[in-house]
């Protein structure tokens, strides 16, 4: 409902008010608020639900309270610096906003962006999870050996083994527990999210310890099949280059003398002249294939010239350490927008700037590019830094730098789910390392109907005289859901917490979004939603199902329990063609 329509409704109602005795005015007032509120609710869009797409499995977004203990690399650092370095899904401005909204607590007390993390701190964060879609191809249980306590499964590409990052329910372990009913699964090895194939998963701790020892001793025989670029040599090829993980966020590995010893044996199965690709058999690895000049044909990381250059990493890259770093750069088609409106990746701080007598804080690592290499065990070369920088920029460009849509969140109230309070942490010697936080219903502590202001009261006291239609469409559905809850746990501290006011008015946010039609940030057609109405996350277009996996499949494992295998994947067949754009 627009502000003008609300004003008109209120004016007409006042015009026809009957004379009411004083004793009944309060009841009449409540009835009137109910009438107007129901009118507003009738104008609201329905809650966000992912649409069905052939070939994709999607789940509705949900609030999730997550808890973790402070990691070694976090100790002594500000919370905003840690969050913005560990995660890149949203803009720097968004992470500051979220922390100012009180969604994160440390040891049960609401944290601020400049909270310093200490050893032993328990960090709890309430997030609205939007899990990316995965393939609709089902997980297959090929064997359940009840007596020997293990299962063999065929994992589709696009599904991660463990819950991590944005994935939780759409992870293999959660699917096996929730969809198949296995009480507990103990994965002892891992397949990359984009990789499909055979996995042996123990169902008891005893069996897991046995198989873990076998994997560590190198007695497990693994056999993979891959479709790679170019004509692979017909003779057997052995590659023994050491491998090192240099960027955890992107899962990037390179050949490096300080890496772990690795040996891969490759054998040609077939060559397709039509697609100039070969199907090969091996027992590892994407990086070794790239090193040999035959990267996996549809690998979005290791076969991309935009990241590695014309040589695509053949023969490895330079490993001479370098201090060169670059700040995040927008895609070229958004450069004009950055020049005119600034970057959502900068919080507006500059080293050496002085406001009055107080120098501003120095730029955070993500603002300068210093976060590149923070998780690497070795100093990075200039070429490695360039690869990571281009990989990040390409990811941003693929998503059309969706962080530009984050401007809408700054027009809203604090972001916190209704009726959810995180329980206080247990004593330090009994604190868990991670997982889902314990929560209680807010209704057990206080009556929300009495303490939560109505949408009408919120509108009446707003500093904004008029609310635009787009703001109504996005903001009103969550007016009560985003009202800050008086948390007796978090506010028991002597220092009360007051969230900062929104950085932008509604009009400023809409103006910013509207100023960038060429960046893909149109306001949507009809009932199409481009923002989540609860957390204001930009909603991305659905990916094509064939882009959710790579041509790498775990075909066979041989362990002490026996030999287990899957069928050959479809893309390994002679004459297979795919979209190479």
C-alpha positions as CSV (number, residue, x, y, z in Angstrom):
1,X,0.0,0.0,0.0
2,X,1.4,3.4,-0.9
3,X,1.5,6.2,1.6
4,X,-1.1,8.2,-0.4
5,X,-3.5,5.3,-0.3
6,X,-3.0,4.8,3.4
7,X,-3.6,8.6,4.0
8,X,-6.8,8.4,1.9
9,X,-8.0,5.4,3.9
10,X,-7.3,7.1,7.2
11,X,-8.9,10.4,6.1
12,X,-12.1,8.6,5.0
13,X,-12.2,6.6,8.2
14,X,-11.8,9.8,10.3
15,X,-14.6,11.5,8.3
16,X,-17.1,8.8,9.2
17,X,-16.1,8.2,12.8
18,X,-19.2,7.9,15.1
19,X,-19.4,9.4,18.5
20,X,-18.1,6.8,20.9
21,X,-18.3,6.8,24.7
22,X,-14.9,7.1,26.4
23,X,-15.3,3.6,27.9
24,X,-15.4,2.0,24.4
25,X,-12.8,4.1,22.6
26,X,-9.8,1.8,23.3
27,X,-11.7,-1.2,21.9
28,X,-12.8,0.8,18.9
29,X,-9.1,2.0,18.4
30,X,-8.0,-1.7,18.4
31,X,-10.7,-2.7,16.0
32,X,-9.7,0.2,13.7
33,X,-6.1,-0.8,13.7
34,X,-7.1,-4.4,12.9
35,X,-9.1,-3.2,9.9
36,X,-6.3,-1.1,8.5
37,X,-3.7,-3.8,9.2
38,X,-5.8,-6.4,7.3
39,X,-6.1,-4.0,4.4
40,X,-2.4,-3.6,4.3
41,X,-1.8,-7.3,4.5
42,X,-4.1,-7.9,1.6
43,X,-1.8,-5.7,-0.5
44,X,1.3,-7.7,0.5
45,X,3.0,-10.1,-1.9
46,X,3.0,-13.7,-0.9
47,X,6.1,-14.9,1.0
48,X,9.0,-15.9,-1.2
49,X,9.0,-19.4,-2.4
50,X,11.4,-20.8,-5.0
51,X,9.7,-21.7,-8.3
52,X,9.9,-25.2,-9.6
53,X,12.5,-25.6,-12.4
54,X,13.0,-28.8,-14.4
55,X,16.3,-30.4,-13.5
56,X,16.9,-28.4,-10.3
57,X,16.2,-29.1,-6.6
58,X,15.4,-26.0,-4.6
59,X,14.3,-25.5,-1.0
60,X,12.6,-22.5,0.5
61,X,14.9,-20.1,2.5
62,X,14.9,-20.5,6.3
63,X,16.3,-18.8,9.4
64,X,19.2,-20.7,10.9
65,X,21.1,-20.0,14.1
66,X,24.7,-21.0,13.7
67,X,27.4,-21.3,16.4
68,X,31.1,-21.7,16.2
69,X,34.1,-21.2,18.4
70,X,36.7,-18.6,17.5
71,X,39.3,-20.0,15.1
72,X,43.0,-19.4,15.6
73,X,43.2,-17.1,12.6
74,X,40.4,-14.9,14.0
75,X,41.9,-14.2,17.4
76,X,42.6,-10.5,18.0
77,X,40.8,-9.3,14.9
78,X,37.6,-7.2,14.6
79,X,34.4,-9.1,13.9
80,X,33.6,-7.1,10.7
81,X,37.1,-7.8,9.3
82,X,36.7,-11.6,10.0
83,X,33.2,-11.9,8.5
84,X,34.0,-9.9,5.4
85,X,37.2,-11.8,4.8
86,X,35.8,-15.3,5.4
87,X,32.7,-14.7,3.2
88,X,32.2,-12.9,-0.1
89,X,28.5,-13.5,-0.8
90,X,27.5,-10.0,0.1
91,X,29.0,-6.6,0.0
92,X,31.2,-5.0,2.7
93,X,28.4,-2.5,3.4
94,X,25.9,-5.4,3.9
95,X,28.1,-7.2,6.5
96,X,28.5,-4.0,8.5
97,X,24.7,-3.5,8.3
98,X,24.0,-7.0,9.4
99,X,26.3,-6.7,12.4
100,X,24.8,-3.4,13.4
101,X,21.4,-5.1,13.3
102,X,22.4,-7.4,16.2
103,X,22.2,-10.7,14.3
104,X,25.5,-11.9,15.8
105,X,26.3,-12.5,19.5
106,X,29.6,-13.3,21.1
107,X,29.3,-15.4,24.3
108,X,25.6,-14.5,24.4
109,X,26.0,-10.7,24.1
110,X,25.1,-8.8,21.0
111,X,28.3,-8.0,19.1
112,X,29.3,-4.9,17.1
113,X,31.4,-4.6,14.0
114,X,34.4,-3.6,16.0
115,X,34.1,-6.4,18.6
116,X,37.5,-8.0,19.1
117,X,37.4,-11.8,19.0
118,X,39.4,-13.7,21.7
119,X,40.4,-17.2,22.2
120,X,37.5,-19.3,23.5
121,X,34.8,-16.9,22.3
122,X,31.6,-18.6,21.2
123,X,30.2,-16.8,18.1
124,X,26.5,-17.2,17.2
125,X,25.0,-15.8,14.1
126,X,21.4,-15.9,12.9
127,X,21.3,-16.1,9.1
128,X,18.5,-16.4,6.6
129,X,19.8,-19.3,4.5
130,X,19.2,-19.2,0.8
131,X,20.7,-22.5,-0.3
132,X,21.8,-22.5,-4.0
133,X,19.9,-25.0,-6.2
134,X,21.4,-28.3,-6.8
135,X,20.7,-30.9,-9.5
136,X,17.4,-32.8,-9.3
137,X,19.2,-36.0,-10.1
138,X,18.7,-38.1,-6.9
139,X,21.4,-39.5,-4.6
140,X,21.5,-43.3,-5.1
141,X,22.3,-45.8,-2.4
142,X,24.0,-48.6,-4.3
143,X,24.6,-50.9,-1.3
144,X,23.7,-51.0,2.4
145,X,25.8,-53.5,4.3
146,X,24.0,-53.7,7.6
147,X,26.4,-56.2,9.2
148,X,29.6,-54.3,8.3
149,X,28.0,-50.9,8.9
150,X,28.6,-49.0,5.7
151,X,26.8,-47.8,2.6
152,X,27.9,-47.1,-0.9
153,X,26.3,-44.1,-2.7
154,X,26.4,-42.5,-6.1
155,X,26.7,-38.7,-5.4
156,X,25.4,-36.4,-8.2
157,X,27.6,-33.4,-9.2
158,X,26.6,-30.1,-7.5
159,X,25.9,-31.5,-4.1
160,X,28.6,-31.0,-1.4
161,X,29.4,-33.8,0.9
162,X,29.4,-31.8,4.1
163,X,27.4,-28.7,5.1
164,X,29.5,-25.7,4.3
165,X,29.1,-22.1,3.1
166,X,25.6,-21.6,1.8
167,X,24.9,-25.4,1.7
168,X,23.3,-27.2,4.6
169,X,20.1,-29.2,3.8
170,X,21.3,-29.7,0.2
171,X,24.4,-31.5,1.3
172,X,25.0,-35.3,1.0
173,X,25.1,-36.1,4.7
174,X,22.0,-34.1,5.5
175,X,20.2,-35.8,2.6
176,X,21.2,-39.2,3.8
177,X,20.0,-38.4,7.3
178,X,16.8,-36.5,6.5
179,X,15.7,-38.2,3.3
180,X,17.0,-41.7,3.7
181,X,16.7,-42.0,7.5
182,X,20.2,-43.0,8.4
183,X,20.8,-42.1,12.0
184,X,24.5,-41.1,11.7
185,X,26.9,-41.0,8.7
186,X,30.7,-40.7,9.0
187,X,32.2,-39.7,5.7
188,X,35.9,-40.5,5.6
189,X,36.8,-39.0,2.3
190,X,35.4,-36.1,0.2
191,X,34.4,-35.5,-3.4
192,X,34.4,-31.9,-4.6
193,X,30.9,-30.4,-4.9
194,X,31.1,-30.4,-8.7
195,X,32.4,-34.0,-8.9
196,X,30.0,-36.9,-9.1
197,X,30.5,-40.6,-8.3
198,X,31.1,-43.4,-5.8
199,X,31.5,-42.8,-2.1
200,X,31.8,-45.3,0.7
201,X,30.3,-44.0,3.9
202,X,30.6,-45.7,7.3
203,X,27.6,-45.8,9.6
204,X,29.5,-46.3,12.8
205,X,32.5,-44.6,14.5
206,X,34.3,-48.0,14.6
207,X,34.1,-48.5,10.8
208,X,35.0,-44.9,10.2
209,X,38.2,-45.2,12.2
210,X,39.2,-48.3,10.1
211,X,38.6,-46.7,6.7
212,X,40.2,-43.4,7.8
213,X,43.4,-45.3,8.5
214,X,43.2,-47.0,5.1
215,X,42.9,-43.6,3.3
216,X,45.7,-42.1,5.4
217,X,48.0,-45.1,4.6
218,X,47.3,-44.8,0.9
219,X,46.0,-48.3,0.5
220,X,42.7,-47.3,-1.1
221,X,42.7,-47.6,-4.9
222,X,40.6,-44.9,-6.5
223,X,39.6,-44.7,-10.2
224,X,38.1,-41.6,-11.8
225,X,36.9,-40.9,-15.3
226,X,37.1,-37.4,-16.8
227,X,36.4,-35.7,-20.2
228,X,39.2,-33.3,-20.9
229,X,40.1,-30.7,-23.6
230,X,42.3,-31.8,-26.6
231,X,43.7,-35.1,-27.8
232,X,45.2,-36.9,-24.8
233,X,48.3,-39.0,-25.5
234,X,47.5,-42.7,-26.2
235,X,50.3,-43.9,-23.9
236,X,50.0,-44.0,-20.1
237,X,50.9,-40.6,-18.5
238,X,52.2,-40.2,-14.9
239,X,52.1,-36.9,-13.1
240,X,53.8,-36.5,-9.7
241,X,53.6,-32.7,-9.1
242,X,53.0,-31.6,-5.5
243,X,49.7,-29.7,-4.9
244,X,48.9,-26.8,-2.5
245,X,45.6,-25.1,-1.6
246,X,46.2,-21.3,-1.8
247,X,42.7,-20.0,-1.5
248,X,40.1,-21.6,0.7
249,X,37.1,-19.5,-0.4
250,X,37.5,-20.5,-4.0
251,X,39.0,-23.9,-3.3
252,X,41.9,-23.1,-5.5
253,X,44.9,-25.5,-5.7
254,X,48.1,-25.0,-7.7
255,X,51.3,-27.0,-8.4
256,X,53.8,-25.8,-5.8
257,X,57.0,-27.2,-4.4
258,X,55.7,-26.7,-0.8
259,X,52.6,-28.7,-1.6
260,X,51.6,-32.3,-0.7
261,X,53.1,-35.1,-2.7
262,X,50.6,-36.4,-5.3
263,X,50.8,-39.0,-8.0
264,X,48.3,-39.4,-10.8
265,X,48.3,-42.1,-13.5
266,X,46.2,-41.3,-16.7
267,X,45.1,-43.6,-19.5
268,X,43.1,-42.6,-22.6
269,X,39.7,-44.2,-23.1
270,X,38.5,-42.4,-26.2
271,X,39.0,-39.3,-28.3
272,X,36.1,-37.3,-29.9
273,X,37.3,-35.3,-32.9
274,X,34.0,-33.5,-33.2
275,X,34.4,-31.8,-29.8
276,X,38.2,-32.1,-29.6
277,X,37.9,-33.8,-26.2
278,X,39.2,-37.0,-24.7
279,X,37.8,-39.3,-22.0
280,X,40.5,-40.5,-19.7
281,X,40.8,-42.8,-16.7
282,X,42.8,-41.8,-13.6
283,X,42.9,-42.0,-9.9
284,X,43.0,-38.1,-9.3
285,X,43.2,-34.9,-10.1
286,X,41.9,-31.7,-11.8
287,X,45.1,-29.8,-11.2
288,X,47.3,-32.5,-12.7
289,X,45.2,-32.5,-15.8
290,X,45.5,-28.7,-16.1
291,X,49.3,-29.0,-15.5
292,X,49.5,-31.5,-18.4
293,X,47.6,-29.1,-20.7
294,X,44.4,-31.1,-20.8
295,X,42.0,-29.5,-18.2
296,X,38.5,-31.0,-17.7
297,X,36.5,-29.7,-20.6
298,X,33.8,-27.9,-18.7
299,X,35.7,-27.0,-15.5
300,X,34.7,-23.4,-14.6
301,X,38.0,-22.9,-12.8
302,X,40.9,-24.8,-14.2
303,X,40.0,-24.6,-17.9
304,X,39.2,-20.9,-18.1
305,X,41.5,-18.6,-20.2
306,X,40.0,-15.5,-18.5
307,X,41.6,-16.7,-15.3
308,X,44.8,-18.4,-16.3
309,X,45.6,-16.8,-19.7
310,X,46.1,-18.4,-23.1
311,X,48.3,-21.2,-21.6
312,X,45.6,-22.1,-19.1
313,X,48.1,-23.1,-16.4
314,X,49.9,-25.7,-18.5
315,X,53.2,-26.5,-16.9
316,X,52.2,-24.7,-13.7
317,X,52.6,-21.0,-12.7
318,X,55.3,-18.9,-11.3
319,X,55.7,-19.3,-7.5
320,X,58.1,-16.4,-6.7
321,X,56.6,-14.6,-3.7
322,X,55.2,-11.1,-4.3
323,X,53.5,-8.4,-2.1
324,X,51.4,-7.0,-5.0
325,X,47.7,-6.9,-4.3
326,X,44.7,-5.2,-5.9
327,X,41.4,-3.9,-4.5
328,X,38.3,-5.6,-5.8
329,X,37.4,-4.4,-9.3
330,X,33.9,-4.2,-10.7
331,X,33.0,-5.8,-14.1
332,X,33.7,-3.4,-16.9
333,X,30.0,-2.8,-17.6
334,X,29.5,-1.5,-14.1
335,X,32.6,0.8,-13.9
336,X,30.5,3.8,-14.7
337,X,28.2,3.0,-11.9
338,X,31.2,2.7,-9.5
339,X,32.5,6.1,-10.7
340,X,29.2,7.9,-10.1
341,X,27.9,6.2,-7.0
342,X,30.9,4.6,-5.3
343,X,31.6,0.9,-4.6
344,X,29.6,-1.3,-2.2
345,X,33.0,-3.0,-1.5
346,X,34.3,0.1,0.2
347,X,33.2,1.5,3.5
348,X,34.5,4.9,2.7
349,X,37.6,4.8,4.8
350,X,41.0,5.9,3.5
351,X,44.4,5.6,5.3
352,X,45.7,9.0,6.4
353,X,42.3,10.7,6.2
354,X,41.6,12.9,9.2
355,X,38.2,14.1,10.3
356,X,38.7,16.8,12.8
357,X,41.4,15.4,15.2
358,X,40.4,11.8,14.8
359,X,42.1,9.7,12.0
360,X,39.8,7.3,10.3
361,X,40.4,3.5,10.6
362,X,42.6,1.9,8.0
363,X,41.0,0.0,5.2
364,X,40.0,-3.6,5.9
365,X,41.8,-6.4,4.1
366,X,39.0,-7.1,1.7
367,X,38.9,-3.4,0.6
368,X,42.5,-3.5,-0.4
369,X,42.8,-7.1,-1.7
370,X,45.1,-8.0,1.2
371,X,42.7,-10.8,2.1
372,X,44.0,-12.7,-0.9
373,X,46.5,-15.1,0.4
374,X,45.6,-14.7,4.1
375,X,44.7,-18.4,4.2
376,X,47.6,-19.6,2.1
377,X,50.3,-21.6,3.9
378,X,53.0,-19.9,1.7
379,X,53.6,-16.4,0.3
380,X,51.8,-16.1,-3.0
381,X,53.4,-15.1,-6.3
382,X,52.2,-12.2,-8.4
383,X,50.8,-14.7,-10.9
384,X,48.9,-16.6,-8.2
385,X,47.5,-13.4,-6.8
386,X,46.4,-12.5,-10.4
387,X,44.7,-15.8,-10.8
388,X,42.7,-15.5,-7.5
389,X,41.8,-11.9,-8.3
390,X,40.5,-12.8,-11.8
391,X,38.7,-15.8,-10.4
392,X,36.9,-13.6,-7.9
393,X,36.1,-11.0,-10.5
394,X,34.8,-13.6,-12.9
395,X,32.5,-15.0,-10.2
396,X,31.2,-11.4,-9.5
397,X,30.6,-10.8,-13.2
398,X,28.8,-14.1,-13.7
399,X,26.4,-13.0,-11.0
400,X,26.3,-9.5,-12.6
401,X,27.9,-8.1,-9.4
402,X,24.7,-8.7,-7.5
403,X,26.1,-6.9,-4.5
404,X,24.7,-3.8,-6.2
405,X,21.3,-4.9,-5.3
406,X,22.3,-4.7,-1.6
407,X,21.4,-1.0,-1.6
408,X,17.9,-2.0,-0.8
409,X,18.7,-3.6,2.6
410,X,20.0,-0.2,3.9
411,X,16.4,1.2,3.8
412,X,15.1,-1.4,6.2
413,X,15.0,-2.0,9.9
414,X,17.2,-4.4,11.8
415,X,17.4,-8.0,10.5
416,X,16.3,-10.5,13.1
417,X,13.8,-13.3,12.9
418,X,10.6,-13.1,14.9
419,X,10.3,-15.1,18.1
420,X,13.8,-16.5,18.0
421,X,16.2,-16.1,20.9
422,X,19.6,-17.9,21.2
423,X,20.0,-19.6,24.5
424,X,23.0,-18.4,26.7
425,X,26.2,-20.3,26.1
426,X,27.1,-23.2,28.5
427,X,30.1,-22.9,30.7
428,X,33.3,-22.5,28.7
429,X,34.5,-26.1,29.5
430,X,31.3,-27.5,28.0
431,X,31.0,-25.3,24.9
432,X,30.5,-27.0,21.5
433,X,32.8,-26.3,18.6
434,X,30.0,-25.6,16.1
435,X,26.7,-26.5,14.5
436,X,23.2,-25.2,15.1
437,X,22.7,-22.9,18.2
438,X,20.1,-23.7,20.8
439,X,17.1,-21.4,20.6
440,X,13.9,-20.7,22.5
441,X,10.7,-19.2,21.4
442,X,10.4,-15.5,22.2
443,X,6.8,-16.1,23.2
444,X,8.1,-18.0,26.3
445,X,9.7,-14.8,27.5
446,X,7.3,-12.1,26.5
447,X,4.0,-11.5,24.8
448,X,4.9,-10.2,21.3
449,X,1.4,-9.0,20.6
450,X,1.9,-6.5,23.4
451,X,5.5,-5.5,23.0
452,X,5.8,-5.4,19.2
453,X,4.6,-2.2,17.6
454,X,2.0,-2.6,14.8
455,X,2.9,-1.7,11.2
456,X,0.6,1.2,11.5
457,X,2.5,2.7,14.5
458,X,5.8,2.0,12.7
459,X,4.6,3.9,9.7
460,X,3.3,6.8,11.7
461,X,6.6,7.4,13.5
462,X,8.8,6.9,10.5
463,X,11.1,9.8,9.5
464,X,10.1,9.2,5.9
465,X,7.0,11.1,4.9
466,X,6.1,9.0,1.9
467,X,6.9,5.4,1.1
468,X,7.4,4.4,-2.5
469,X,5.5,1.4,-4.0
470,X,8.7,-0.7,-4.3
471,X,9.6,-0.1,-0.6
472,X,6.1,-1.2,0.4
473,X,6.4,-4.4,-1.7
474,X,9.6,-5.3,-0.1
475,X,9.5,-3.8,3.4
476,X,5.9,-4.2,4.7
477,X,5.8,-8.1,4.7
478,X,8.5,-8.2,7.3
479,X,7.6,-5.1,9.4
480,X,7.0,-7.3,12.4
481,X,9.6,-10.0,11.5
482,X,12.4,-7.4,11.4
483,X,11.4,-5.5,14.6
484,X,14.2,-6.0,17.1
485,X,13.3,-8.4,19.8
486,X,14.1,-7.4,23.4
487,X,16.5,-10.2,24.2
488,X,16.9,-10.6,27.9
489,X,20.1,-12.6,27.3
490,X,21.8,-10.2,25.0
491,X,20.7,-7.0,26.7
492,X,21.6,-8.1,30.3
493,X,25.0,-6.5,29.8
494,X,25.5,-3.1,31.5
495,X,26.1,-1.5,28.1
496,X,22.8,-1.2,26.2
497,X,22.8,-1.8,22.5
498,X,21.2,0.6,20.0
499,X,21.4,-0.3,16.3
500,X,22.6,2.5,14.0
501,X,19.9,4.1,11.8
502,X,19.5,2.9,8.2
503,X,22.3,4.2,6.0
504,X,19.9,5.2,3.2
505,X,16.3,6.3,3.1
506,X,13.9,4.3,1.0
507,X,13.9,6.9,-1.7
508,X,17.7,6.9,-1.9
509,X,17.8,3.1,-2.1
510,X,15.2,3.0,-4.9
511,X,17.0,5.8,-6.7
512,X,20.3,3.9,-6.6
513,X,18.7,0.7,-7.9
514,X,16.8,2.5,-10.7
515,X,20.0,4.3,-11.8
516,X,21.5,1.0,-12.9
517,X,19.1,-0.6,-15.4
518,X,22.0,-1.8,-17.6
519,X,23.5,-3.8,-14.8
520,X,20.6,-6.3,-14.7
521,X,19.1,-4.7,-11.6
522,X,15.6,-4.0,-13.1
523,X,12.8,-3.8,-10.6
524,X,11.2,-7.0,-12.0
525,X,8.0,-7.5,-14.0
526,X,4.6,-8.1,-12.5
527,X,4.9,-10.3,-9.4
528,X,8.5,-11.3,-10.0
529,X,10.6,-10.8,-6.9
530,X,14.2,-9.8,-7.1
531,X,14.8,-9.5,-3.4
532,X,14.0,-11.8,-0.5
533,X,11.3,-10.0,1.5
534,X,12.7,-11.2,4.8
535,X,16.5,-10.6,4.5
536,X,16.6,-8.5,1.3
537,X,19.1,-10.9,-0.4
538,X,19.3,-10.3,-4.2
539,X,17.7,-13.3,-5.9
540,X,19.8,-14.8,-8.6
541,X,18.5,-16.3,-11.9
542,X,18.4,-20.1,-11.8
543,X,21.5,-21.8,-13.3
544,X,21.2,-24.2,-16.1
545,X,21.3,-27.8,-14.7
546,X,24.2,-28.7,-17.0
547,X,26.3,-25.9,-15.4
548,X,26.1,-27.5,-12.0
549,X,28.7,-30.2,-12.5
550,X,32.0,-31.0,-14.2
551,X,33.1,-33.9,-16.3
552,X,34.8,-35.7,-13.4
553,X,33.4,-38.8,-11.8
554,X,34.6,-41.2,-9.1
555,X,34.1,-44.5,-10.8
556,X,35.5,-47.2,-8.5
557,X,37.0,-47.6,-5.0
558,X,38.9,-50.7,-3.8
559,X,39.3,-51.1,-0.1
560,X,39.6,-53.9,2.4
561,X,35.8,-54.3,2.4
562,X,35.8,-55.0,-1.3
563,X,35.5,-53.3,-4.7
564,X,32.6,-50.9,-5.3
565,X,31.8,-49.0,-8.5
566,X,29.1,-47.0,-10.3
567,X,27.9,-47.0,-13.9
568,X,29.9,-44.8,-16.4
569,X,28.4,-41.3,-16.5
570,X,26.4,-40.2,-19.6
571,X,29.0,-37.6,-20.7
572,X,31.7,-40.3,-21.0
573,X,30.0,-41.9,-24.0
574,X,31.4,-41.6,-27.5
575,X,29.8,-38.8,-29.4
576,X,28.6,-36.8,-26.3
577,X,28.1,-33.1,-27.0
578,X,27.4,-30.3,-24.7
579,X,26.9,-26.5,-24.6
580,X,30.4,-25.1,-24.7
581,X,29.4,-21.4,-24.6
